[in-house]
Amino acid sequence: MGVANHIKTAAFLALLLVGAPSAGASGWASVERGPLIETLRLDGMIEAVQESTVSAQTAGTIVELPFDVDDVVEAGALIARLDDTEQRARLEQAQANLEEAESGREDASQRYQRIEPLAERGVASQSDLDQARNALSAARARVARSRSAIEEAREQLDYTRITAPYGGVITARHVEIGESVRPGQALLSGFALDPLRVVASVPQRYVDRVDEVSHGGLRVMLDDGRELTTGAITRFPFAQAAGHGVTFRIAVDNGDLSVYPGQLVRVLLPVERREALWIPAESLLRRSELRAVFVRDGAGAPRLRQVRIGVRDGDRLEVLSGLSEGEEVALDPETHFARPSPQ
């Protein structure tokens, strides 16, 4: 027998000498058989579903930047404003052109209305009638073109006010006040805090398990023990070149905005279901490397027995060996059972 085994045996005998619970003590729990779901722990990372860079859609000079990096903005909030002098001038010119076009259309309409009855009586020629009709059509086209120009000018004016496409956090500011920008130039970057998703990689042999838990069963845990509410699961149809794992995404709810992109999480993927023996966690005695419980024998007396423990599930422990289904173990023996004083 090795030195380590001698030490374990000595420790176990010392535990026996300390004393056992009194025979009349109460507080027992049965060893029960129940399902055990073995899970694979994966490392995951939170990322934003909506992440984008807002760009300028018209030329101008930056005159207002109400928010800075790390600021939280609401959807539709003004995040940048350009000098709109040129755009307003274009709109006013387009409106003036429309008034002129409408006046020309009115003149052409009146001339056509005068010539049409004359042509019917043969006083005016067909050529005069055709010219009046063509002039009216051209005037109407100029009105339509002027109205389109107004819509375009109004749209360019609206482009001078850049608003947040969704609520979120600003992560980068690419321009400063007083800087001239052109269409397509990046202004601000950011992401939405809700919804979010978790990205993780699973070994190839467990890929089918991801498909099986697409409708529930997979858990996402934060470092502080909180569990996130999960949604749809999307699995990539290919394996990674490095590591050959398969990436999948899990939608998570962030209604209280307490989770941020970049956080690391634990993804618990159920891979096997089997039967196991369970005892309350409070019934276990720990002495160095030894694990034992007090078992009630046929006469009702407590007897100390060494056990081998597996996984923990909440407030219960899996028993790998040392106990049988239906036996009774003492609850919280160190607190609720009196031991005799050493002689």
N, C-alpha and C positions, 0 to 999 in steps of 0.2 A: 504494500500500500504506500502511495506517495505521500510526501509531506503535506501537500494541499488537502488530500483526503483526510489525513489525521487531524488537520486543523478544523475542517468542516465537521468531522465527527465529534471533536471535543466541544465545539461551539453548540452543536445540537444537544449533547448531553448536559451542558451547562444550562441550556434553556429548560430542559426537563427538571433540573434540580431547583430552578427558581420557584417552581410551583405551578399548578394547573388551576383552572377555575373551580370554584366550589360546586359540588354536585347539584346543589339546589338552585343554582343561578338560572336566570331566564334570558331569552334573546337568542333565538336560533333561526336559521334559514336553511331551506332545503337546497341541495345540489340539483340544478335543473338542466335539462337538455333543451337547447334552442338553436335557431339558425345563426350561423356566423358568415358574414359577407367579407371575404378577403379583398382588400383594396390595394391598388398600385398607386404609390405617391409620385406625382409628377410636379416639376417646377413650372410655374406659369408666370406670365407677366401681363399686367393690365395695359391695354392700349385703347386709344380713342377710336370710335367708329367714324365720327366726323372730324376731320382735320384738314385744314385748307389754308391757302394764302390768298388774301384779297388783293386784287390788282386794280390799277387805274384804268378807266374806260374812256377817258377824255384827257386832253392836255390841260395843264394849268399849274399853278403854284400852290403848295400846301400852306394853308392859313390857319388850320386848327387840327389838333390831335388831342382829343379829350382824354384818351387812355394811354397807359404805358404797359410795359411788360409785366406780367403776373396779375394784371387787373382783371376782375370778373365783369363781363358785360352781358346785358340782356339782348335777346333777339330783337333786331330792328333799331338798336341804339346807334347814334351817330358816332363813328369811330375815326373819321377823317373828313375834312372839308377843303375844297380847292377854291381859289379865287374864281368867281363866276362872271367877271365883267365881260369877257369876250362872248361867253355863251348867252348872256342876257341880251347883248347887242345883236347877236344873230337871231335870237327869238323875236326881238322887236322888228328887225328887218323883214323877217318872214311874215310877221303879222301885217306889216305895211304892204308887202307884195300881195298878200291875200286880199286886202281891201281894194287894191288897184285891179286885181284880176276879177273880183266880184263886180266892180264898177264897169269893166269892159264887157263882162258877160251880160250885164243889164242893158248896155247900149246895143249889143249884138242881138239880144232878144227883142228889144223894141223895134229895131230895123227889120228883123225878120217878120214880126207881126204886122208891120206896115206893108211890106212887099207881098206877103202871101195872098191877101184878098185882091190886090191889084193884078197879080199874075193870074188869078182865077178868072178875072174879067177880061184878061188879054191886054190890059194897059201896060203891065210890066212884062219884060221878057223872061223866058225860062232861065236864061243865063243870070239875070239879076237875082232871081229866086235862089238859084244854086249858090251864088256867092254869099247871099245872106245866111243860107243854111250852114255853109261851111264856116263862115265867120262865127256863128253861134256855137258850133261844135268846138272850134278852136278855143273860144273864150271859156267854155265849160272845162276843157282840158287844163287850161291855165289855172283855173280855180282849184281843180283837184290836185295839181302839182304844187300849188302854193300851200294847200292844207297839209300835204305830205311833208313839205319843208318845215312847217310849223311843228308837226309831231316830232320830226328829227331834231329840231332845235330845242324843243322842250325836253326831249330825252337826253340830249347833251348837257342841258342845264341840270337835270336830275342827277347826272353822273358826277357832278361836282360835290354831291353829298353822298359819302360812302357809309353805308350802315352794315351792322353785323348780320350775316345771313342766319345765324343761330346763336343762342346763348352759350357762353363758354369763357375760356381764359385766353388772354393774349399771350403768346409765347415769344414773339419777335416783332420788332418795329424796324422796317427797312428804310424809312425816310424820316426827315426832320422838317420842322416848320421853316418855311422860306425856300424849300427845295422845289425846283421845277420837275414835273413828272410828265411822262408821255403815256399814251395808251399801252397797256400790257405790262407796265412797270409794277413790281411788287410793292405793296404798301405795308400790310400787317399780316401776321400769321397767328393762328390760334386753333384751339380744339374745343369740342363740346364735352362737358362733364357727364352728360347722360344722353344717350346710352353709352355704355362701355362694353368691351369684350376682353376675354382672357385668351391669350395665345399660348399653347403648350405643344410639346412634341411627345408622341407615344411610340415605343418600340413596335416594330412591324408585327410581331407575334400577337400583340394586343389590339391591332387595328379593328378587328371585328367587334371587340368589346365597345369601342366608341360608337359604332353603329347601333349596337344593342341598347345603349343607354341614352340614345338621342331623345327619348321621350321621358327622361327622368332617371334618377339614381346617381348621377355624377354630382360631386360636391366640390365647392370652391371655398377654401378657408383662408382668412387673413392671419397674419402673425399673432394678432391679439386674440385669436380664437373665434372671431365673428365669422359667420357663414353668409356668403352672398347668395342672393336669389338668382338662379340661372335660368336661361331661356334656350333658344335654338342652338344647336351644335352643327357646325359646318366643318367637314373634313376635307383636306386638300387631296386631290386625286393623284398625288405623286409623293415620292419619298425624297428627303433631303440628300444632297450629295455628301454632306458631312454628317456622319453618324447614322445615316439611312433611316432615321425616324420619320414618322408621318406627322405633319403639323395639323392641328385642328383648332377651331375658334369656338368659344362659348360666349354667348350674349349674357351679360349680367346687368341687373338693375342697380342704379345708383341714385335712387330718388332723394336720399338725404345728402347727396354730394359729399360723402365722407371718404370716397375712394378716388384716387388720382391715377392717371396714366403713368406708367413706369414702375408702379408698385409690384413687388414680387408676391405671389400667392402659392398656396399648395392646392393642387388638383388631385382629388381622391377618386380614382376610377375603379369601380367594383369589377373584379376579374373572376371570382369564384364564390359559390355559395355551398356551404356544407353545414353539418350538424356538429355541435360542440357542447361541452359541459360548462356551466357557468356558476360562479359563486359571487356574493357581494364583495366588492373591493375592501370594505371595512373589516371583513372577517380574516384577512391575511395578516400573519405575524412575520416581521422581517428581522432577522438577526444576521448581520453581515451578508454573506452570500446565500444564506439559508432562507427558505420560504416554508411556512408551516401553518396549519389551522388546527383548532380544537374541534374534534368530531365527537358527537354523542353516540356512545355505544348502546347495545341492547338493553343494558340496565339503567340507562339514563345518565351514566357518568361521562364526563368529558375526557377525551384522550387526544394527546398531541400527535399530529401526523404530518410528516413532511410531504410537500406537494411540488409539482412542477407547473409553473404558470406560463400561459401563452400571451395573447394580446389582451389589451384593455379596451372595453367598449363602454364609454360613459362611466357609470358607477358599478360595473361588474367586470369580473376577470374570467378569462378562459382557463380551464384546468386541463392540462395535458396528461397528467398522471397523478395517482395518489388518492383519488376519490371516485366514487360511483354515483350514478344517478339515484336520487332519493335519500342519500345520507344527509345528515344535518350538521351544519357548522355553526360555531359560535359567532355572533355579531360583535364587532369591536371588543375583543377579549381583553385588551390591555386597559381599557377604561372601565368596563362594566363587570369585570370579574376580579374578586379579591384573591390575592395570593398570600400564603403564610410567610411570616418573616423568617429570614435565615436563622438557623439555630446556632 
